Amino acid sequence: LREIFCLHPSSSAQVESNFLAAAAEDCLDTPPMAADLSALLLVLLVCVTYASIAPLIILAGALFFALRWLVLALRYLYVHVPRFDSGGAFWYLLWDQAVLALILGDF
């Protein structure tokens, strides 16, 4: 990099450190967990609601959840570094919505 831009050694190190810091900061962003979970709940609601009308939607939903599980597992384990932990506080809201989707799917 120094040879290409003919920069002074101290300015080259500063450019490289700024670039690496910006790239590391991009990788450490917390993923939008609420958006991911709300999309999963929507698919669950649609699959459960229409399962009695079109039973093949269960297969499509199972395929969606299997692929989404793989993608989210890899993303949350290897790409994003969590900055904080809520101790599972969001689980209660997620559980209530999933049970509500299952109840509404029975009617």
N, C-alpha and C positions, 0 to 999 in steps of 0.2 A: 504494500500500500504506500509505503514511504517513497519507493522508487517511481511509482506511477504518478503521484501528485507532487513529488519533489518538496515535501513538507519538512519543516524543522522537526527533529526527533521528539521534542516535547509536545508540539502541536499534533503530531501524528498519534502519539499515545493518548492524548486527550480526545481526539476524534474517535479512535477505536474504543476507548472506555465509554464514551457517550453512546456510541452505536450499540455496544454490547449491553449497556444498562437499559437502553430503550427496548432492545429485543427481549431481554429477560423480563422486563416489566410487562410486555405484551403476553408472554406465556403464563404469567402468574395471575392473570385476571380470574376472578371467581366466576364460575359458569352460572348462567341464569337457571338455577335449580327450580324456581317457581314456574318458569315458562315450560321447562321440560316436564315437570310433574302435571301441570294443568293440561298439556297436550296428551299425556298418557291417560289422564282421567277422562278426557273427551272421547278418546278412542274406546276406552272401556265402556263408557256410557252408550256409545253408538252400537258397539258389538253386543252388549247385553240387551239393549232395547230391541234391536232388529233380529236377534237370534231366533225368536219364535216365528218370524215371517220368512226369513231366509237363513236357514241353518248353515249354509256355506260361509257366512260372514264370520263364524267362529274360527274357521281355518285361516281366513285372511287376518283376523285379529291375532291369532296365535303366531302367525308368521311375522306380523308387525312387531309384536312384543318380543319375540325371540331376536329379531334383528336389532331392535331398539335397545334391548338389554345388552347385546354385544357392543354396540356403538357407545352407549353411555358408560358401560363398565370400562372400556378402554380409555374413554375420554376422561372420566373422573379419576382413574387410577394412574394414568401415565402422562396426561397432558396438563391438568390443572393441579395446582398446589393450594389446598385450602388455607385461608388466612385466619379463620376463626371457626369455632364449632359451637352450635347452638344447643347441643346436648339432646337433640331429638325433639325440640319444641314444635317443629313443623309437622311431625308425624301425626299428631292428634287431628289436625285439620285435614290432612291427607286421608286418614282412616275414615273420618266422618263422611267425606265426599265419596270415597269408594263404596262405603256401605249404602249411602243414599243412591248411588248409581245402580247398585245391585237391587235395591228395593224398587226403584222406578222401573227397572227392566222387567220386573215380575208382573207389573200391571199392564 
